[in-house]
Amino acid sequence: MKKLTFALIVVLLSGCSMIAPKYDNNEYKLLVSLEVDSRLLVKDCSDPQLVQHRLKHMVNTSELFFTYTFYIPHNDDTYEMAKILRTNINELKERYSQESPPSKFYCGIKSKILIESTQRALEAVGSKVE
């Protein structure tokens, strides 16, 4: 369901807006940081402590991205993407906060979903009209 929602948001961002969106270096930089962290997270999956450390950084970055996009006028599509990314990252962090961490397999799958999500968001934000 989340993938479908995210795909719909990307479609909306690609051209259905009444106001031409503008490219924003800050949005792009925050998304690049999340994408890189998602890639590194895959490598950390065998060590729950490394995963928790990486997720702490990702939570901070996703919160910054979420807050930043909220205050930009006519930026609803990017804000919705930020909301989805923030939720997915927080859910994974919550799983690692429990007494027994999830399996390496679970971590790998969730990391790959985060990679795909951030890549789609990067494509959408990178294609904004200037």
Buried (B, 14 or more C-beta within 10 A) or exposed (E): EEEEEBEEBBEBBBEEBEEEBEEBEEBBEBBBBBBEBBBBBBEBBEBBEBBBEBBEBBBEBBBBBBEBBEEBEEBBBBBBBBBBBBEBBBEBBEBBEEEEBBEBEEBBBBBBBBBBBBBBBBEBBEEBEE
